[in-house]
């Protein structure tokens, strides 16, 4: 599955970068995220509960941030296992560009692979669910990044 898009976030680039690297902010923004813990400067573990069609699963996985170019870009690489429901792995290239002094354009390109029962649901359902989850994530991230810096 490949997906790309961009979002205009009403916050300066430094605030958006901070939100993208703050485990608590990410935990709040990721749909279904139960926990997100930093394990190293550029690595985290997560527990996420997701429903894709009729399948609801708890995924446990790891995320690594690579190719960091603050505050302009990084690559996220991750993998999660959901038991019998299957697995998901992939990555995203994320870039930030200033859009004036108080707004940022966040662009992303995602490449992901799923397996197990979830993969049997078909690409249309998986793609539409992924787009919905991405939309929820970026909307919440934008809200958090635009808030007071102390709230991030």
Number of C-alpha atoms within 10 A of each C-alpha: 12 13 14 14 13 15 15 17 25 20 24 19 25 17 23 26 21 16 22 20 14 15 20 16 19 20 20 17 22 19 18 16 17 15 16 23 16 17 12 9 9 13 17 17 19 20 20 19 14 17 12 15 12 8 11 13 19 19 23 19 19 20 22 18 18 14 10 13 10 13 17 16 19 20 19 19 19 20 20 21 20 22 13 11 20 18 21 19 17 17 19 20 18 20 20 23 16 18 16 12 10 14 18 24 19 23 17 17 15 17 14 16 13 20 15 15 15 24 16 13 14 11 13 9 15 18 14 12 16 17 15 12 16 18 16 15 18 18 15 18 23 23 14 22 24 20 14 10 11 5 11 19
